[in-house]
Amino acid sequence: MRVATPPTAASVAATLASASTQDDPTYDTREAAAYLDLKPATLEVWRSTGRYELPFEKRGRSVRYRKSALDRFLAKRTYTSTGGYETAR
């Protein structure tokens, strides 16, 4: 009789990361800036100063932004009139 070995923490993490990346891709700073129509330096400044609530992930020295976070960021800044912009500030 063969006994199944339990999965390791690393294999579970890799499986979860793979699944979540397929459902919600991540972008590096350059790609995220292009998606938001900004310069990468703008995102770098926002990240270091905390100017906007734009979540990011640190993976070692790499910075990644989830597409869903970028979409939420844009949705919060979408207005139907300039009057709506003034009251939202």
C-alpha positions in Angstrom: 0.0 0.0 0.0 1.4 3.4 -1.0 0.9 6.3 1.4 0.5 9.7 -0.1 2.9 12.3 1.2 1.4 15.6 2.3 2.2 18.6 0.1 5.0 20.9 1.3 4.4 24.5 2.2 6.4 25.6 -0.8 4.3 23.5 -3.2 1.1 24.8 -1.7 2.4 28.4 -2.0 3.4 27.9 -5.6 0.0 26.4 -6.5 -1.8 29.3 -4.8 0.4 31.9 -6.4 -0.1 30.3 -9.8 -3.8 30.2 -9.4 -4.1 33.8 -8.1 -1.8 35.1 -10.9 -4.0 33.5 -13.5 -7.1 35.0 -12.1 -5.6 38.3 -11.2 -2.3 39.0 -13.0 0.4 41.1 -11.5 2.4 43.9 -13.2 5.8 45.3 -12.5 6.2 49.1 -12.0 6.8 49.8 -15.7 3.7 47.7 -16.8 1.5 49.1 -14.0 2.5 52.7 -15.0 1.7 52.0 -18.6 -1.7 50.5 -17.6 -2.5 53.7 -15.6 -1.0 56.0 -18.3 1.7 57.3 -15.9 5.4 57.3 -15.8 7.1 54.6 -13.7 8.8 57.3 -11.6 5.3 58.6 -10.6 4.4 55.2 -9.1 7.8 55.0 -7.4 7.2 58.4 -5.7 3.6 57.4 -4.7 4.9 54.1 -3.3 7.7 55.8 -1.3 5.5 58.6 0.1 2.3 56.7 0.5 0.5 59.5 -1.4 -2.3 57.3 -2.7 -3.7 54.1 -1.4 -2.4 51.9 -4.2 -1.5 48.4 -2.8 1.6 46.7 -4.1 3.5 43.5 -3.2 7.1 43.2 -2.5 8.7 39.9 -3.6 12.4 40.3 -2.7 13.5 43.3 -4.5 10.7 43.1 -7.0 7.5 45.2 -6.7 4.3 43.9 -8.2 0.8 45.5 -8.6 -2.3 43.3 -8.9 -4.5 44.2 -11.9 -7.6 44.2 -9.6 -5.9 46.9 -7.3 -5.1 49.0 -10.4 -8.7 48.7 -11.5 -10.0 49.7 -8.1 -7.6 52.7 -8.0 -9.0 53.8 -11.4 -12.6 53.2 -10.4 -12.2 55.4 -7.3 -11.0 58.2 -9.5 -13.7 58.0 -12.2 -16.2 60.8 -12.1 -19.3 61.8 -14.1 -18.8 65.6 -13.8 -16.3 68.0 -12.4 -18.7 68.8 -9.6 -18.5 65.2 -8.4 -14.7 65.5 -8.4 -14.8 68.6 -6.2 -17.0 66.9 -3.6 -15.0 63.7 -3.5 -11.8 65.5 -2.6 
